[in-house]
Amino acid sequence: MNEIVAIEPWSPWPLAFPAIIAFVGVLASLVGTRFHSKTMRESGYVAFLVGVLAAAMMTWSLSGMWDSGRRADALIDLGYESPTFSGSINLAGDRLAPIAWQAVHDGERVRGVLRPLGGDRWEVAQLAPRSE
């Protein structure tokens, strides 16, 4: 069974919050330097570092959680139950490599791959069962 699904890409809008914190930190540092307030200047340094580190951590974690959640939702919408995916996403040339998955379909454990077709379109390909 090969189906084409649309998996919405991650939107980085949550990164606005740490960006605001970093910007406020820069402003606090500038004001603290201008008015010779060591407390405000150092608070600005800390706010800037917290904002930048939070943005880096959020980029790394939120994008992965979003993508894996949308992939699972796409397979569930096709009738698969409890889908799991391979541990990493690799690049093959200038595009994503196929992502292996396993799930339960009609009471049977099945496996397959998600192949990127470009944009938000992915092909869900179920592999033939192994003969034992």
C-alpha positions in Angstrom: 0.0 0.0 0.0 1.5 3.3 -1.1 -0.2 6.5 0.0 0.8 10.2 -0.4 0.4 12.3 2.8 1.1 15.9 3.6 3.1 16.4 6.7 3.2 20.1 7.8 6.7 21.3 8.5 7.7 22.8 11.8 7.1 26.5 12.3 9.8 28.3 14.3 7.4 30.9 15.8 8.1 29.7 19.4 11.7 31.0 19.0 10.3 34.5 19.2 10.2 34.3 23.1 13.9 33.5 23.6 14.7 36.1 20.9 12.8 38.7 22.9 14.7 37.7 26.1 18.0 38.0 24.3 17.1 41.4 22.9 15.9 42.7 26.3 19.2 41.4 27.7 21.2 43.4 25.1 19.2 46.5 25.9 19.7 46.0 29.7 23.4 45.7 29.1 23.6 48.9 27.1 21.5 50.8 29.6 23.6 49.4 32.5 26.8 50.3 30.8 25.5 53.8 30.0 24.4 54.5 33.6 27.3 52.7 35.2 25.0 50.1 36.9 26.9 46.9 37.3 23.8 45.0 38.4 21.8 45.9 35.3 24.7 45.3 33.0 25.4 41.8 34.3 21.7 41.0 34.4 21.6 41.9 30.7 24.5 39.6 30.0 22.7 36.8 31.8 19.4 37.4 30.0 21.2 37.4 26.6 22.9 34.1 27.4 19.7 32.6 28.7 17.8 33.7 25.5 20.5 32.4 23.1 20.8 29.1 24.9 17.0 28.7 25.1 16.7 29.4 21.4 19.3 26.8 20.6 17.8 24.1 22.8 14.3 24.9 21.6 15.3 24.6 18.0 16.9 21.2 18.6 14.1 19.7 20.7 10.9 21.3 19.4 11.5 20.6 15.8 12.1 16.9 16.4 9.1 16.6 18.6 6.9 18.4 16.1 8.1 16.3 13.2 7.8 12.9 14.9 4.3 13.9 16.1 3.1 14.9 12.6 4.6 11.7 11.1 2.7 9.6 13.7 -0.5 11.5 13.1 -0.2 10.9 9.4 0.2 7.1 9.8 -2.7 7.0 12.4 -4.9 8.8 9.9 -4.1 6.0 7.4 -5.3 3.3 9.9 -2.0 2.3 11.5 -1.7 1.9 15.2 1.2 2.8 17.6 3.7 3.8 14.9 7.4 4.0 15.8 10.2 5.5 13.6 13.9 4.9 13.1 16.2 6.8 15.4 17.6 9.4 13.1 16.9 11.6 10.1 19.8 11.6 7.6 20.4 13.6 4.5 20.9 11.8 1.3 22.4 14.4 -1.1 20.3 17.5 -0.8 17.1 15.8 0.6 16.0 13.6 3.5 16.6 9.9 3.3 13.6 7.6 3.7 12.5 7.2 7.3 11.9 3.6 8.4 8.7 2.9 10.6 6.9 0.1 12.2 3.2 -0.1 13.2 0.2 -2.3 13.7 -2.3 -2.5 10.8 -5.3 -4.8 11.0 -3.8 -6.6 14.0 -0.6 -7.4 12.2 2.9 -5.8 12.8 4.0 -4.1 9.6 7.0 -2.1 8.5 7.6 0.5 5.9 9.3 3.7 4.9 8.3 7.4 4.6 9.9 8.8 1.4 10.1 12.6 1.0 8.6 13.8 -2.3 9.4 17.5 -1.8 7.7 20.2 0.1 5.3 18.8 2.6 4.4 15.7 0.6 5.6 12.2 1.7 5.0 8.7 0.3 4.0 6.1 2.9 5.3 2.8 1.5 4.5 -0.4 3.4 7.1 -3.1 2.8 6.2 -6.7 2.0 6.3 -9.0 5.1 9.5 -11.1 5.6 9.1 -14.7 4.8 10.4 -16.9 7.6 
